[in-house]
Amino acid sequence: MLKYLTGNPECELLPMVSGDCRDVASLHALRFPLPWGQGEFASLLSQDSVFGFVMRQTNAWAGKPLVGFVLSREAAGEGEILTIAVSEKVGRLGLGWRLMQAALNETRLRGAEAMFLEVDSANSPAIALYRKLGFDKVGERPAYYTAQDGTRSTALVMRCNLG
Ligand SMILES: CC(C)(COP(=O)(O)OP(=O)(O)OC[C@H]1O[C@@H](n2cnc3c(N)ncnc32)[C@H](O)[C@@H]1OP(=O)(O)O)[C@@H](O)C(=O)NCCC(=O)NCCS
């Protein structure tokens, strides 16, 4: 309890397994307006080309709560970030960075030469993270996302060289 009250969360990074999908879907629902279900995550993760990592807190009150995850795909020499989220409670502590590094490393090990992702042009925290990791904008998809109120926004397509 003392550790929880006085220090930063201590976390471990692990490969995502099917047993994580319920927690992953719960965190996704907290961080995105259009949540993906537990079954969608399980179905994606069952594909050979798809892999992910989870961050679990090891000094919480009880258990090892999920505080972040990333899901990626590698196929035909190209990687893609499918989704990433970190709990707001532990934002800006470097967990998103560590999750992205794990996904980039695994994608490189699987033989890809580049990683791609799409991000809402209004999502400045995520864009700042991606730029810091070496991603550059390579395209735009106008009116790609639709918010719950019907507002449309542009997706930026970003690319990072893994060579
Ligand atoms: C984007 C997200 C994953 C970042 O996770 P995080 O653990 O808070 O990020 P980190 O602490 O690893 O930050 C790494 C760098 O990213 C940038 N960054 C992260 N959050 C930022 C913020 N709120 N404002 C500005 N820059 C930010 C900074 O450059 C930061 O480095 P610094 O702290 O040394 O300045 C997290 O905000 C999130 O889950 N957002 C909601 C879901 C989402 O938008 N996912 C991306 C969809 S494409």
The ligand as an ORCA input file, in Angstrom:
! r2SCAN-3c Opt
* xyz 0 1
  C      -1.007      8.209    -26.905
  C      -0.759      7.428    -25.618
  C      -0.659      5.923    -25.922
  C       0.598      7.908    -25.012
  O       0.908      7.087    -23.896
  P       1.769      7.632    -22.669
  O       2.223      6.459    -21.866
  O       1.020      8.692    -21.939
  O       2.998      8.297    -23.433
  P       4.512      8.391    -22.927
  O       4.544      8.765    -21.480
  O       5.253      7.169    -23.323
  O       5.029      9.654    -23.773
  C       6.116      9.554    -24.681
  C       6.172     10.857    -25.452
  O       4.959     11.059    -26.198
  C       4.602     12.442    -26.193
  N       3.370     12.640    -25.407
  C       2.682     11.697    -24.716
  N       1.586     12.247    -24.136
  C       1.590     13.555    -24.479
  C       0.726     14.641    -24.187
  N      -0.376     14.492    -23.434
  N       1.004     15.849    -24.726
  C       2.112     16.034    -25.487
  N       2.991     15.032    -25.783
  C       2.730     13.813    -25.292
  C       5.768     13.164    -25.521
  O       6.716     13.447    -26.536
  C       6.273     12.088    -24.595
  O       7.606     12.256    -24.212
  P       7.954     13.204    -22.944
  O       7.015     12.845    -21.827
  O       9.384     12.878    -22.648
  O       7.741     14.617    -23.419
  C      -1.870      7.713    -24.553
  O      -2.031      9.109    -24.421
  C      -3.228      7.103    -24.899
  O      -3.501      5.952    -24.581
  N      -4.101      7.895    -25.538
  C      -5.488      7.431    -25.846
  C      -5.494      6.370    -26.902
  C      -4.848      6.867    -28.176
  O      -5.028      8.013    -28.602
  N      -4.076      5.969    -28.821
  C      -3.419      6.287    -30.084
  C      -4.372      6.101    -31.221
  S      -3.557      6.277    -32.792
*
